[in-house]
Amino acid sequence: MPTLRGWAALGAALALGLLWVGFGEQLLLALATFLLLAVTFGSLYVRRAGLNVAMSRVVAPIQVHDGDRAIVEVKMTSSRRLHEAVVEDVVHGLGAASFVASRVRPASPMVARYEVLCRPRGIYKLGPATVKVHDPLDLSEYAVIAGKADRLVVYPQVEQLTGVPTVRGQDPNVNTASASFSLTGGEDFFTLREYQQGDDLRRVHWPSSARRDKLMIKQLEMPWQSRALVLLDPRSQSYQTPESFEHAVRGAASAVAHLYRSGYSPTLWVGDPEVINVASSQAYTSAMEQLATVSTGRDVDLRSAVGRMRRSGMAGGAMVLVTGTPDNSHLAVYRTLGRDYVRTLLMSVTNAPNDAILQFRAAGAVTVLSSSTSKWAPAWHEAMERAWSSATAG
């Protein structure tokens, strides 16, 4: 189809044709004919190019967090020789990158790279790319869609937290005065089940698989003290500003990452009916994707969700409640679920404690306060030091 310059040439040809009709000047007719032929031959030229290209895309690093920069590498291969090929790759919601290849040889890959500022968090669509060729006069162009669309997942920012909650044994089957952590391999044998796609093949129980003629997986149960629950309050009324909610999401992501690295098996709840038990790297990725897309809402029934969790038998070493400004509804969560966890942590996006925070402290919960313009890591470290010192003194 004609380019902008091509449409201008067609308009000029039409105007010259009208002038020729009015004045009868042969030179005007010759110029109009020349412009029409130029656009026509340009269209034939670009269609003859027969665009047949393959496109692939690689994003690095694989895990990108809010505020990071990602490098996208685009590789194009053509089955025919191309001149002045223009490649446009769009990151929907973040921008687009355009490249010009003056000459593309058949079966010779052309590689281009561009940088993306990944902000804000979310899941973005990359591509598919558009490849265009122009005629030498840039009067006509021919475009095709090349390659497939990819995903760019931008996780929330994750701060490096230090220190873990004291977990003094309260379970009838556990009696210990210090936190006991168990990574994969240190778990207790529970039962056998059939293999499902994505299971770790190292957990295949080969004798049982041979007897049953199908793969059987050792179902492992995480020790009681290594379980944790991270609750992100998704209700809009709990946050004074959108920035407060974003800071709470960063706090929840940091807590999940820190507990998982420290040997816990944290369960994440962000308002959805289902929870994610972060007991593997795949589950960790799923949890971070959920935090990448979580948003606030007013129709979340916190009381019902907490009741379902308690009826399901959830319990363990630590519970982390992440919210904006706590109130009586958060105290109700603590009264309902706090009895099933040895240590409760309240992460609140606020500058100073209110009455609800003081009641949390009086009940024995660890409070981590951080304003939306500050960081979680210093407040978390200070709270852990207070928790350990009070546990030692007791």
Secondary structure, DSSP 8 states (H G I E B T S, - for coil): -B-HHHHHHHHHHHHHHHHHHHH--HHHHHHHHHHHHHHHHHHHHHHHT---EEEEEEEESSSEETT-EEEEEEEEEESS-EEEEEEEEEETTTEEEEEEEEEE-TT--EEEEEEEE--SSEEEEE--EEEEEE-TTSSBEEEEEES--EEEEEE---------------STT---SS-----TTSSEEEEEEE--TT--GGGB-HHHHHHHTS-EEEEEE--GGGEEEEEE--BGGG-SSHHHHHHHHHHHHHHHHHHHHTT-EEEEESSSSS-EE--SHHHHHHHHHHHHH---BS---HHHHHHHHHHTT--EEEEEEEESS--HHHHHHHHHHGGGEEEEEEEE--SS--HHHHHHHHTT-EEEE--TTS-HHHHHHHHHHHHHHHHHH-
